[in-house]
Structures are given as structure tokens and as C-alpha cells.
Amino acid sequence: MGPLSVQPSGLLDLYLIRHAQTAPNAERRYPAAGEDAPLSEQGRRQAAALRLPLADVVYASPTLRAVQTAEGAGFAVDVQTAALLEAAFGSMHGRTWAELEAEYGAAPASWIRALSDPDSHAGPPGGESGAAFHGRVRVWLETLPDSGTVLAFSHLGTVLAALRLTVGLRAAELPPCSVAHLRHSGGAWWLVSLRPGPEPLR
């Protein structure tokens, strides 16, 4: 399946924002199943430092970390949507990468490759497939207005999925509070800018 194609009218500016830092980010582990970690103190500082344009509509994943990032940046969330949730990582939840490799060897790398593939029907055991994950992000993209400015506060995997579906960008380093600015017009998406967030303090 190729990059997303939408029938346009006008000009849409879409800003995809990865949420600010949480304790699981700092610990370099996948959040535990059902964990809804708030922003850390560092994360609150990162959110407050965000500089974003005024928006016609503000979307967010229905998680503390996404909503608190929006609020910390000075925005009220208009729409919370499960379409912007991070991928369901199944067996990977609550684990660091070192722990996963120690238990499963090379398998976690194959799970992530599958989850990063919009056409893959594989993924982490007990989690989403690449096709299911990208499918829900695709549906959300197709519901966006034809024009105006939209902010979306979300998660690393979700931002990357949207970039794959729109401009075909396969991977990128996006620390917490990174911002991807996309534009849509004339039936095409293009990347205007990709601004990495600050690295967490060591």
C-alpha cells in the first residue's frame, strides 16, 4: 500500500507532536499494559517550551502524557481520540529492550519491523499488527478537515505511522516533544519540517 491519498480542498497544516517525557521514557522501557504515566518534571518543562501555532482544532491521544503535553504547551484539547494511541505492544509492555532481547533474542526486532510495516499482519505477540495499527491512523488522517491548522498530540509510533502513510518516511529519531509539520493540498502531502525535541537531561 502506498502513501495516503486524500481528495483535497484548500490547504491543511498538520502538526504532529510527540508527547513530552515520562518516567517510562527516562527508563527506556515500554509502558506497562494499562499504565497511564503522567509527564515527569522534565516533561513538564519540555511541554512548556513548545512553540506551536494557533490551531483550528487540537486532537490528542486520550492519555495523560498526551493531554498534559497539550495543556502544558498552552492548548485545550478539542478532541481526544483512540486513533492517536500508541501501538499496542503486547508482550513488550513494561520491558526494556535489553530485557526483551535477553528473553526473546532477535524476535523483538522482527516484531518492531512488522509493526512498522503498514502491510504486515504480524506484530508483537498479544499486540497490534502493523496493518491494524496503521489502519486506524489512516482512518484518522482521512477524517481531517480540508483546510486550516490542526495540532495532534500523540506518541512516537503514531507520529511515525502518520509520516509513513503521508510522505513515505520510514523512520526518524524523534525524542519527546518532537514536532513534524505536514501540509496537504492538491491531493498530496509533503513534509514542511521535522523538529526534534530536546534530549532528556542525563
Sequence and secondary structure as in RCSB ss.txt:
>XXXX:A:sequence
MGPLSVQPSGLLDLYLIRHAQTAPNAERRYPAAGEDAPLSEQGRRQAAALRLPLADVVYASPTLRAVQTAEGAGF
AVDVQTAALLEAAFGSMHGRTWAELEAEYGAAPASWIRALSDPDSHAGPPGGESGAAFHGRVRVWLETLPDSGTV
LAFSHLGTVLAALRLTVGLRAAELPPCSVAHLRHSGGAWWLVSLRPGPEPLR
>XXXX:A:secstr
  S      S EEEEEEE   BHHHHTTB   TT    B HHHHHHHHH      SEEEE SSHHHHHHHHHTT 
  SEE GGGS    GGGTT BHHHHHHHHTTHHHHHHHHHT TT S  STTS  HHHHHHHHHHHHHTS SSEEE
EEEE HHHHHHHHHHHH        TT EEEEEEETTEEEEEEEE       
